[in-house]
Amino acid sequence: MKVELRGLELHGYHGVLPEERERGQRFLVDVRFEPADSQASTSDDIAAAVDYRDAVAVVGEVFDGRAFHLLEALATSLAEALLERLPLAWVEVTVRKPDVALERPVEHAAVTVERYAATASE
């Protein structure tokens, strides 16, 4: 079972250019994850599920916690924090910068990071 939160919109001061870090800009974050336990699918009980609100809160804390220069570092920090704080077996985070200023227009710049929880045998 995979859970998906797509298009979480955040305003942040991440980027390499001084103006990105001063004015800030819009970012879109997609999170996909597999809960470590699938009991929620049969119990229909929120206590057995990974609450979406918790995932959004973790993303917000990391996103607002410091300014990142690179999307790669931001996406990695988000994925690792989600794995550390929530009972997940797997997580994938995509960070998109839809208003990126480049010489030629692009829809967005994005980085996707995938991480797996450590197993007992590791």
N, C-alpha and C positions, 0 to 999 in steps of 0.2 A: 504494500500500500504506500502510495506517495501522496504527500500533501503539498499544495502549492499556494503561495501568496505572490501574486503578480502585480507589478506596477506600484509598489509602495513609494509614494512621492515624498521626497525630503529635500530641504534646502540646506546646502552645506558650503563650506569654505575650503574645499579640497581642490588641488590642482598645482601645477608647476608655475604658472604665470602669476605675477603679483596681483593682477586685477581679479583673477579667479579667487584668490585667497582674501581679497579685500571686500569685493561685492558679493561673492558667493554665487551659486547657481543651482539649478534644479538637477536632481538626480533621481533615477528610478531604480528600485531594487526589487529583484525577483528572488524568492526563496522557495526552493523545493526540498523536501526532506522525507525521510522514512523514519517513523517512530521506532524506538528500540523494541517496543511491545505493541502488538496488534490487538490488544483486548478491546479497545474502543470500538472496533468494527463489529463486535458481537455484543458488547455490553450496553452500547448506546449511552455511556456514562462519561461526562466531561472529566471526571476524576481519573479515568483511564486513558485520556487523550493528551496529546501535546496541545495545549491551548494556544490558539493563534495570537491572542493578546500577549502572551509571554514571548513568542517569537518576535513580534513587532517591537516589544519593549527592549529586547536584547539588541535588535538592529538599531533602534534609536539611540540607545546608550553608547554603543560603539561608534556610530556615525557622528554623534555630537561630542564624543569624548575627546577627540583630538583632530587636528587637520592633517590629512594625508596628501602627499604630493602625487602619488600614483594610484590609479584605479586598482592595479594589481595588489597593492598593499592593503587598500581599503577592503576589497572583496575577500582577501585572505583573512584579515582580522575579523570580519563579520562571520565567515564560515567557522573559524576556530572558536569564536565566542559562543555561537549557537551550539556547537558540539559540546563545549565545556559546561554550558549552563542548562541545557535541556536534554531529556532522555531520547537521544537520536542515534540511529544506526548509521545514517548517511545524510549529508546535506550538500546542496548545490546552491551557490549564490551568484547571481549576475548583477553587476552594477553597471547601469547605463547612464551616459552623460548625453542627454538629447539636444542640448544647446551648445555643443562643442564648436568652438570657432576654429575652422581650418581654412586653408586656401581654397578648397573646393567644398561645396556643400555635401554633408553626409547626414543620414537620418539620425545616427547616434554613434558614439564610441562606447565600447562595452568590454568588460572582462568577466569571465565565468571561472569560478573556482569550485572544485568538488573535493570533499573530504569525507573520510570514513572514521567512525569511532574505533578506538583501539579495542582489540578483543582480549580476552583473558589469557590467551596463549602468547600474546606479544610481550 
